[in-house]
Amino acid sequence: MIQHLDKADYKQMLWKNGAGYTVELARSDGDSLDTFDWRISMADVKTSGDFSKFNGMQRILTVLEGAGIVLNIAGDSEHLRTLQSVQFSGDRTTSCRLIDGPIRDFNLIYHPEKWHSCYQWLFESASTEMLSSADLIFIFNQSSEPLEIEVDRQVFRLVHQQSLKIEQQKALKKLVLKSERFKQACLIELTKI
C-alpha cells in the first residue's frame, strides 16, 4: 500500500512529558505513546528543556529548521545545526539547549529488537535510483522544491514537508527520486526482525 501524506494527514499531539507538541507523520499500531513499535514525527522546540523518555526505544533526531540545538545525552553533548542528525537511546536522560531561537526537528523512534532501520538524508541534485525490500519505506521532502518519486512506474510528487509511505510484504520495489534542483529528502527503511 502506498500513501501520499500531507499536513492534513498528520496528527498533532501533546509531548509525552507535556512540555510541547509533536506532529506525528506516521506510526505503527498502538493506542498510546507507550505501545508503538515505530513513529515518525516533527516537533517544534520553542524552549530549552528535557526530552521525553522512550524506554527500550532507539531515537534518531534531525534539526529541520532553525539555528540548531545542543543536546545533552546522559552527560555527553551533541551540537546539531540544520540538517544534522544524532542517534541515541530513548532510555537515556536527554535535554536540549536552543542555540539561537526555536527549531523544528524530525524524529524516528523505533523498537530496535523488532525493527532494523536505515535512515539517510539525500542532498544531491542528481536522480537517485534504488531497490528496497524493506517492510516500510518512508520518504519525507524537506526541500522547498518538489520531489518526484517513481515507485514501480507510479509517479508521486511531494511538495515541502509532504511524505510518501510505502508498506509492503517483502516485495522488491524500485524507487527513483528526482528533483529539478537540490534534494533535501529523508529516506527511512524499516525491516521487521
Salt bridges, closest charged atoms under 4 A:
GLU24 OE1 - LYS11 NZ 3.91
GLU24 OE2 - ARG27 NE 3.25
GLU24 OE2 - ARG39 NH1 3.88
ASP34 OD1 - LYS16 NZ 2.94
ASP37 OD1 - LYS114 NZ 3.17
ASP44 OD1 - ARG104 NE 2.79
GLU65 OE2 - HIS160 NE2 3.87
ASP76 OD2 - ARG92 NH2 3.68
GLU124 OE2 - LYS183 NZ 3.96
GLU129 OE1 - LYS174 NZ 3.53
ASP135 OD2 - LYS170 NZ 3.27
GLU145 OE2 - ARG181 NH1 3.41
ASP152 OD2 - LYS173 NZ 3.43
GLU167 OE1 - LYS165 NZ 3.65
